[in-house]
Amino acid sequence: MQLALPQLSAHLQKGLRSLYVLHGDEPLLIQEAADAIRAAARAQGYTERSVHTVSGAHFDWSEVLAAGGSLSLFADKQIVEVRVPSGKPGKEGSTAIQQLAASAQGNDTTLTLFLLPRLDAATRKGAWFGALENSGVSIQIDPVERNALPQWIAQRLQQQGQRVVAGEEGQRTLQLFADRVEGNLLAAHQEIQKLGLLHPPGELSQEQVETAVVNVARYDVFKLSEAVLSGQVARVQRMLDGLQAEGEAAVLVHYTLAEDIRALKRVKDAIAAGKPMPMALREQRVWGPRERLFERVLPRMTEARLNGLLQAAHQVDGIVKGLEVPEWPTDGWQALQRLAVRFSRFCIVR
């Protein structure tokens, strides 16, 4: 059974299942969901808890299987928590997990909780994960995307009795907050809690938020790609500054930008040759959110623009590898800024 994260609270109020699977790459949301399940279990008499972390291919699964079938002298119900940080339990683990899933059905004395990272499509189709989903409740926990972050912050502030000013000023405050915590949800949560300690319930001004919330944003090159293709010039500049400060390799950043330019050119050429856009995108392995961005940007990308971007990407490739190119900055990050800003401006849809 698959369940959306916002449905978890209502689900737990109706009663517990004997098996839960949480999978995703957002530590804060995973932790909160697991805490909610544990709290509901404790309220129903699950007083014992054992934790098993699967480390390496030689992990002893017999210990986990034994834990699920035994109770202490002091408790009638228990929680068995299994953490698989790699998301790859191996052949022996796959067999053991299927046994655990089978034994969980109808078990009213043991609640089994699996904590997994984000899983790829192939893993989710595997026998062991299928057994978990069929026998229990599976919750995929996705990151809070940048465009949803201001609303997420507003909801968290509301939970502690605080809110920003209504109207446009409040929206600017939430955007400022989001800019400072993007990509770091755990730190965002801590900054929200800080505001709860510093200020009483009620309305928060932009000055109070700006003074209290520190810049703890964390960026990755894949989100940079989304920002460029969305035409978010100011955000692109912030992200490049952040990636440089975090020690990201300029070569990797360049590769991400150049690969998007090359993919746009290949798709554009395929469409010009008569292929439908959906087919051209699939052939270039462009799907999901990236597919929607490509569909939005492609009509604006003329042959001249794409050729110019390809030439610029070729020049920046030399710069980040230590070469000098006439009329370009000698510093690799400055050259990346110029390329990324130029690219993102072409992607602005007016």
C-alpha positions in Angstrom: 0.0 0.0 0.0 1.4 3.4 -1.0 0.6 6.4 1.1 1.5 10.1 0.6 3.3 11.8 3.4 0.6 14.4 4.1 -1.8 11.4 4.7 0.3 9.8 7.4 -1.2 11.6 10.4 -4.8 10.8 9.5 -3.8 7.2 8.7 -2.1 6.7 12.1 -5.2 8.1 13.9 -7.3 5.3 12.3 -4.9 2.5 13.5 -1.5 1.0 12.9 -0.3 -1.5 10.3 2.4 -4.0 11.2 4.9 -2.8 8.6 6.0 0.6 7.4 8.6 1.6 4.8 9.9 5.1 4.5 12.1 5.9 1.5 13.7 9.2 0.4 16.6 11.5 0.7 15.2 14.2 3.0 16.5 13.4 6.5 14.2 15.9 8.3 11.0 14.5 6.8 12.1 10.9 7.2 12.9 11.6 10.8 9.6 13.3 11.5 7.6 10.5 9.7 9.4 7.8 11.7 8.9 9.7 15.0 5.2 9.9 14.2 5.0 6.2 13.6 7.0 5.4 16.8 4.8 7.8 18.9 1.6 6.1 17.6 3.1 2.7 18.3 4.2 3.6 21.9 0.6 4.9 22.6 -0.6 1.4 21.6 1.8 -0.4 23.9 4.8 -1.0 21.7 7.3 -0.3 24.4 10.4 -2.2 23.2 12.5 -1.1 20.2 15.5 -2.6 18.5 17.4 -0.9 15.7 19.4 -2.8 13.0 21.6 -1.0 10.5 22.5 -3.0 7.4 26.2 -2.3 6.8 27.8 -4.1 3.9 27.1 -7.3 2.0 28.0 -9.5 4.9 25.4 -8.2 7.3 23.8 -11.0 9.5 20.1 -10.9 8.7 19.4 -13.8 11.0 19.6 -11.3 13.9 16.8 -9.2 12.3 14.7 -12.3 11.6 15.1 -13.5 15.2 14.2 -10.1 16.6 10.9 -10.1 14.8 10.0 -13.4 16.4 11.0 -12.8 20.0 9.7 -10.6 22.8 11.3 -9.6 26.1 10.0 -10.6 29.5 8.9 -7.0 30.0 7.0 -6.1 26.9 4.1 -7.6 24.9 4.8 -5.5 21.8 7.9 -4.3 20.1 9.2 -2.1 17.2 11.9 -3.6 15.0 13.6 -0.9 13.0 15.7 -1.8 10.0 17.9 0.8 8.3 19.4 0.1 4.9 21.5 3.3 4.2 22.7 2.0 0.8 19.2 0.9 -0.4 20.9 -2.3 -1.6 20.3 -5.2 0.8 21.9 -7.8 -1.5 20.8 -11.3 -2.4 20.7 -12.6 1.2 19.0 -9.4 2.4 16.4 -9.6 -0.4 15.4 -13.1 0.8 15.3 -12.1 4.4 13.2 -9.0 3.7 10.7 -11.0 1.8 10.5 -13.3 4.9 10.0 -10.4 7.2 7.3 -9.0 4.9 5.4 -12.3 4.9 5.7 -12.7 8.7 4.5 -9.1 9.2 1.0 -9.8 7.9 -1.4 -10.3 10.7 1.3 -9.7 13.3 -0.1 -7.7 16.2 2.9 -7.9 18.5 5.7 -6.6 16.2 5.8 -3.4 14.2 8.5 -3.4 11.6 9.8 -0.1 10.3 12.2 0.1 7.3 14.1 3.3 6.6 15.6 3.5 3.1 17.2 6.2 0.9 15.7 7.4 -2.3 15.3 4.3 -4.6 15.6 4.2 -8.4 12.9 2.8 -10.6 14.7 -0.6 -11.0 15.0 -1.1 -7.2 11.3 -0.2 -6.6 10.4 -2.9 -9.1 12.5 -5.5 -7.2 11.0 -8.5 -5.4 12.1 -7.4 -1.9 10.6 -3.9 -2.2 7.5 -5.3 -3.9 7.0 -7.6 -0.9 7.3 -4.7 1.5 4.8 -2.6 -0.4 2.3 -5.5 -0.7 2.5 -6.3 3.0 2.7 -2.9 4.6 2.5 0.8 4.1 5.1 2.5 1.8 5.7 6.2 1.9 8.0 7.9 -0.6 9.4 11.1 0.9 10.5 13.7 -1.7 12.5 16.9 -1.1 10.6 20.2 -0.8 11.3 21.9 -4.1 12.3 25.5 -4.3 9.0 26.8 -5.6 7.2 25.1 -2.7 9.6 26.1 0.0 8.0 29.5 0.9 4.7 27.8 1.5 6.4 25.1 3.6 8.1 27.7 5.7 4.7 29.6 6.2 3.1 26.3 7.3 5.9 25.6 9.8 5.7 29.1 11.2 1.9 28.7 11.6 2.4 25.5 13.6 4.3 27.5 16.2 1.8 30.4 16.1 3.8 32.8 13.9 3.1 34.3 10.5 4.6 36.9 8.1 2.9 40.1 7.2 0.0 39.6 4.8 0.3 40.6 1.1 3.3 41.2 -1.1 5.6 42.2 1.8 5.0 38.8 3.4 5.7 37.0 0.2 9.0 38.8 -0.2 9.8 37.8 3.4 9.1 34.2 2.6 11.2 34.3 -0.6 14.1 35.9 1.4 13.8 33.1 4.0 13.7 30.4 1.2 16.8 31.9 -0.5 18.7 31.5 2.7 17.8 27.9 3.4 17.3 26.4 0.0 18.6 22.8 -0.3 19.0 22.5 3.5 15.7 21.6 5.0 17.0 20.5 8.4 18.7 23.9 8.8 15.5 25.6 7.6 13.6 23.8 10.4 16.2 25.0 12.9 15.9 28.6 11.7 12.1 28.4 12.1 12.5 27.1 15.6 15.0 29.9 16.3 12.3 32.5 15.3 10.0 30.8 17.8 12.5 31.3 20.5 13.4 34.9 19.6 9.9 36.2 19.0 6.5 35.7 20.6 3.5 34.2 18.6 2.0 36.6 16.1 3.2 38.5 13.1 6.9 38.6 12.0 8.3 41.6 10.1 10.8 41.2 7.2 13.4 42.9 9.4 13.0 40.3 12.2 13.3 37.4 9.7 16.3 39.0 7.9 18.1 39.6 11.2 17.5 36.1 12.6 17.8 33.8 9.6 21.3 33.0 8.6 22.4 31.8 5.1 22.6 28.0 5.3 21.6 27.3 1.7 23.1 24.3 0.1 23.1 23.7 -3.7 23.8 20.9 -6.1 24.5 21.0 -9.9 21.2 19.3 -10.8 19.2 22.1 -9.2 21.4 24.6 -11.0 20.4 23.0 -14.2 16.7 23.5 -13.3 17.3 27.1 -12.3 19.1 27.9 -15.6 16.3 26.2 -17.7 13.7 28.1 -15.7 15.4 31.5 -16.6 15.9 32.3 -12.9 19.0 34.5 -13.4 19.4 35.9 -9.9 19.0 32.4 -8.4 21.5 31.0 -10.9 24.1 33.6 -9.7 23.4 32.7 -6.0 23.8 29.0 -6.7 27.1 29.4 -8.5 28.4 31.5 -5.7 27.2 28.8 -3.2 28.7 25.9 -5.2 32.0 27.7 -5.4 32.0 28.4 -1.7 31.2 24.7 -1.0 34.2 23.6 -3.0 32.3 22.0 -5.9 34.5 21.2 -9.0 34.1 23.8 -11.7 34.6 21.1 -14.3 31.5 19.3 -13.0 29.4 22.5 -13.1 30.5 23.2 -16.6 29.7 19.6 -17.7 26.1 20.0 -16.4 25.6 23.3 -18.2 27.2 22.0 -21.4 25.2 18.8 -21.4 22.0 20.8 -21.2 23.1 22.9 -24.2 24.1 19.9 -26.2 20.8 18.1 -25.4 18.8 21.1 -26.5 20.7 21.3 -29.7 20.2 17.5 -30.4 16.4 17.8 -29.7 16.1 20.9 -31.8 17.9 19.2 -34.7 15.7 16.1 -34.4 12.5 18.2 -34.5 13.8 20.1 -37.5 14.3 16.7 -39.2 10.6 15.9 -38.6 10.5 14.0 -35.3 7.8 14.9 -32.8 9.1 16.6 -29.8 8.1 13.8 -27.3 10.0 11.3 -29.3 13.1 13.6 -29.6 13.1 14.2 -25.9 12.8 10.5 -25.1 15.7 9.7 -27.4 17.9 12.2 -25.5 16.7 10.7 -22.1 15.0 13.9 -21.1 12.0 13.2 -18.8 10.3 14.3 -15.6 10.7 18.0 -14.6 13.5 18.4 -17.1 11.2 17.4 -19.9 8.7 20.1 -19.0 11.5 22.7 -18.9 12.8 21.6 -22.3 9.3 21.9 -23.8 9.0 25.4 -22.4 12.5 26.5 -23.6 12.8 24.9 -27.0 10.6 27.3 -28.9 12.8 30.2 -27.7 16.1 28.5 -28.7 16.9 29.6 -32.3 19.7 27.9 -34.3 21.9 31.0 -33.8 21.4 31.0 -30.0 22.2 27.3 -29.6 25.3 27.6 -31.8 26.4 30.6 -29.8 25.9 28.7 -26.5 27.8 25.7 -27.9 30.7 27.8 -28.9 30.7 29.6 -25.5 30.5 26.2 -23.7 33.5 25.0 -25.7 35.5 28.1 -24.7 34.6 27.8 -21.0 35.6 24.1 -21.1 39.1 25.3 -21.8 39.1 28.0 -19.2 38.0 25.7 -16.3 40.8 23.4 -17.4 43.4 26.2 -17.1 43.5 27.6 -20.6 43.2 31.3 -21.6 40.6 32.4 -24.1 40.5 35.9 -25.6 37.7 38.1 -24.4 36.8 35.7 -21.6 37.7 35.9 -17.8 40.7 33.8 -16.9 39.0 32.7 -13.7 36.9 29.5 -14.3 34.0 30.5 -12.0 33.7 34.0 -13.5 33.5 32.3 -16.9 30.9 29.9 -15.7 28.9 32.9 -14.3 29.0 34.5 -17.8 27.9 31.3 -19.6 25.2 30.4 -17.1 23.7 33.9 -17.0 23.7 34.1 -20.8 22.1 30.6 -21.0 19.4 31.4 -18.4 18.5 34.7 -20.0 17.7 32.9 -23.2 15.4 30.7 -21.2 13.2 33.5 -19.8 9.7 33.2 -21.2 8.0 36.5 -21.4 
